[in-house]
Every structure is written in C-alpha cells, then in structure tokens.
Amino acid sequence: SDAPNLVQRYVLALIAFSLDSEEWGDDELFPSWMSGEDECTWYNVSCFEGRVLALQMNEYSLKGFIPPEIGRLESLALIQLQQNGLHG
C-alpha cells in the first residue's frame, strides 16, 4: 500500500515547512525534500525497507517548531537536530 509512504512524505513536508533557515535555498536539504524522488533518497533522511529511521539536520541554523505529527514516523529511531534554534 502507498499509505505509509504518503504519511511519511506528508510528515516530512510538514517538518520542512515548519522550519526556517537562511541556508535552505543554498543547501541540498530543502530542494531534495520537496522533490518527486522517493523520500528515502532525500538529503539527511535515512531509511530501512522504505521506512524513515533517522533525520540528521545538525547545524543548519534551523528555526521554528517541530510539528507533533513527527510522531507519525513510527520507525523513527534517531533525530539529530543539534545546534539549531528549534522548539516543539
């Protein structure tokens, strides 16, 4: 079923739109996340068997909030957000 991937893509899009960084435009992170490519190929997203396991977004000067929907990434085991200005 495509439903698990649809949920993952939706949650990752919410995360991207909830965060603000001056570095988004010059970096590979945001453009790859909004691409039509499989989310498991997106920059700083790690997957196993099609499920998002890790998000690694250290030192991107990110600001904003982490949406509660991140809990819908049921296989997420690691999230690295050090040296950012996030809350939530």
C-alpha positions as CSV (number, residue, x, y, z in Angstrom):
1,S,0.0,0.0,0.0
2,D,1.2,3.6,-0.7
3,A,-0.4,4.8,2.5
4,P,2.7,4.5,4.8
5,N,4.8,6.4,2.2
6,L,2.1,9.0,1.8
7,V,2.1,9.6,5.6
8,Q,5.9,9.8,5.7
9,R,6.0,12.3,2.8
10,Y,3.3,14.4,4.4
11,V,5.1,14.5,7.8
12,L,8.5,15.3,6.2
13,A,6.8,18.1,4.2
14,L,5.3,19.5,7.4
15,I,8.7,19.4,9.1
16,A,10.2,21.3,6.1
17,F,7.5,23.9,6.1
18,S,7.7,24.3,9.9
19,L,11.4,25.1,9.9
20,D,13.0,28.3,8.7
21,S,16.7,28.7,7.8
22,E,18.6,31.2,5.7
23,E,20.6,28.1,4.5
24,W,17.5,26.4,2.9
25,G,17.9,28.0,-0.5
26,D,21.7,27.3,-0.9
27,D,21.7,23.8,0.6
28,E,20.6,20.4,-0.8
29,L,18.3,19.8,2.2
30,F,15.1,21.6,1.2
31,P,15.1,21.1,-2.6
32,S,15.7,17.4,-2.2
33,W,12.9,17.1,0.3
34,M,10.4,18.8,-2.0
35,S,11.4,16.7,-5.0
36,G,9.3,14.0,-6.6
37,E,12.0,11.5,-5.6
38,D,11.4,8.7,-3.1
39,E,11.7,10.3,0.4
40,C,14.3,7.7,1.3
41,T,16.7,9.4,-1.2
42,W,16.1,12.9,0.4
43,Y,19.2,14.6,1.9
44,N,19.7,13.7,5.6
45,V,16.9,11.1,5.6
46,S,17.9,7.5,6.4
47,C,15.5,4.6,5.8
48,F,15.4,0.9,6.1
49,E,12.9,-1.1,4.0
50,G,11.2,2.1,2.9
51,R,10.6,3.4,6.5
52,V,12.2,6.6,7.8
53,L,14.6,5.6,10.6
54,A,16.7,8.8,11.0
55,L,16.7,12.5,10.4
56,Q,20.0,14.2,10.6
57,M,19.9,18.0,10.4
58,N,22.6,19.3,12.6
59,E,24.0,22.8,12.2
60,Y,21.5,24.1,9.6
61,S,20.6,27.2,11.7
62,L,17.0,25.9,11.6
63,K,14.4,27.9,13.5
64,G,10.8,27.2,14.2
65,F,8.9,24.2,15.7
66,I,8.9,20.5,15.3
67,P,5.3,19.6,14.4
68,P,3.7,16.9,16.6
69,E,3.0,14.9,13.5
70,I,6.6,13.8,13.7
71,G,5.2,11.0,16.0
72,R,3.6,9.5,12.9
73,L,7.0,8.5,11.7
74,E,6.6,5.2,13.5
75,S,10.0,3.8,12.6
76,L,12.0,7.0,13.5
77,A,14.7,5.9,15.9
78,L,17.2,8.8,15.6
79,I,16.7,12.5,15.2
80,Q,19.7,14.8,15.3
81,L,18.9,18.5,15.5
82,Q,21.9,19.9,17.5
83,Q,22.9,23.5,17.1
84,N,19.6,24.7,15.7
85,G,17.0,27.0,17.3
86,L,14.1,24.7,17.4
87,H,11.2,24.0,19.8
88,G,8.3,21.8,20.0
